[in-house]
Amino acid sequence: MDIIADIFTTLLAQLQKPTLAFLIGGMVLAALGSKLEVPQPVYKFVVILLLLKVGIGAGMSVRESDLTELAVPAIGAALIGIVIVLIGGKVLAGRRGVSNMDGMATVGLFGAVSASTLAAGMAMLESDGIAYEGFIGALYPFMDVAALVTAIVLARMSAERARATAPVGGAATMTMGGGAGAGTGGKAPLEPGLIKGILVDTVRSPAISALFLGLALGLFARPDSVYDSFYEPLFRGLLSILMLIMGMEAWSRLSEMKGVAGTYILYGLTAPLVHGLIGFGVGLVAHHLTGFSAGGVVLLAVMAASSSDISGPPTMRGALPQANPSAYVGTSTGLGTPVAILSIPLFVALADWAIGL
């Protein structure tokens, strides 16, 4: 009964947080036929500010860390983000009825990190007197950016491949690169140089450009004063506006979820545990290589189990506008985050068993 009560309390707490509360509010407004609109230029401005804030904050945390101690865990964190997206692309985006764009946006958020879940893990360790490295907070941008960029690139590659094999006049033809894709079952090879073009286009896209610019400013400049006086105070309010917009769009596209909602529910409930175990395994490797603490291993597992509720939604909305917010925000924040938070004691117990706390 205690477990059921904990689950209900955690779900209720998630519903009350701005990310989900404003998303649901936007859906309710759209369902009631509200004429509320946020102008497109305002939306774009909000996304840029949000991603600049996320990037600057991440860059500042990396700048203030010991890069020697950070190196191995940071590489591990980036690899975790990439592996989660690659596995998710096969498991979720490959399911019948799940569009590749929706699937990759969802696994991108699951590969990225929830700062609130990480904070919950830190608080739990501190309350139990379990030590961890001071640079742990600086690991999240490595996992975050690696997962988001990988998901966006793979989604765009899939879209280009689908466009290349799109039927014209009843026959599948290659719109780029001649007829080389015939007989490949829809898996036409991409035109040479196209992958490089997609990578360059992804980096140059407004969302990723703003994120990378923020990272660079946080690392190499001293934006602390403007960050504290401008970006940090505005952040939650701007995020609520973005989620309101996404909620209204989500309602209009809810019909697309018919027939595949069960797939997203299953993924949202199981993925955090699988991803957390992947993170735990990478943390153990870092522990044996560098003496990474047991508390650090737990928090790396928590980061892997979590799904982004801050940097991910605006990044995906900006970079993959075709993706359905009902799928990726609802699955990650509505299901993934509660499961990730409830799994923290599991990772603590595993660390105690494998390493000793």
Secondary structure, 3 states (H helix, E strand, C coil): CHHHHHHHHHHHHHHHCHHHHHHHHHHHHHHCCCCCCCCHHHHHHHHHHHHHHHHHHHHHHHHCCCHHHHHHHHHHHHHHHHHHHHHHHHHCCCCCCCCHHHHHHHHHHHHCCCHHHHHHHHHHHHHCCCCCCCCHHHHHHHHHHHHHHHHHHHHHHHHHHHHHCCEECCEECCCCCCCCCCCCCCCCCCCCCHHHHHHHHHHHCHHHHHHHHHHHHHHHCCCHHHHHHHHHHHHHHHHHHHHHHHHHHHHHCHHHHCCCHHHHHHHHHHHHHHHHHHHHHHHHHHHHHHCCCHHHHHHHHHHHHCCCCCCHHHHHHHHCCCCCHHHHHHHHHHHHHHHHHHCHHHHHHHHHHHCCC
